[in-house]
Amino acid sequence: MAYSDTVVTDWIPSWSEDGTDITVPIASFPELTAAEADAVTGDARKIWFAICEQAYASWLATAAADRPEKMVMYKSSSTNVSTGITTHTYQFRFQNEVSAQDVADED
């Protein structure tokens, strides 16, 4: 089966919108806690990490034949053996229509 437009909730659980705002429960991002997402005392780095992890997990959960070809995700990880620190790198690639600067339609 080739990619066909999927609903957002296939990629981000419990996503909703009202025409003005989007709403996503914190629970949609397993790597994120309420404290980390707090608008005043939270940590933007942890929010972005959780978003990237969820996006990539959804990508992996989609059968290769069903993934979009004009949006591709990559993740690489490495661990420094001296410090034990693991570094994750995410790459998102979108093929855009030059005139519209929009994600290109799938064939």
C-alpha positions, 0 to 999 in steps of 0.5 A: 500500500502506498502512502495516502493522506493519513489523519494527524492522530495516526502520528500524534495521539489525541491531537485536536484543533478548533480552527484557531488552536491545536491541543495535544495532551502531554500523554501523547509524548511518552518522553514528556512530563507535565513539569517539563512541559510547564509554560513557565518552569518547563524545559523547551529542549525536553519538549522538542526532544519529546516531539522528535521522539514521537514523530520518529516512533510514529515513522517507524510504526508505519510500514515502509511501503506506507510511509510518505516518500516526500517526507522522510525521517532519520535518527542516529544515536551515538554514545561517548564511551568515556562519558557515557553520554548518548547523543541523538540526531534527528533529520527531517526531509521534506520535498517542497513545491518550489512555487508554493513552498509547501509539502509536495503532493504524493504521486 
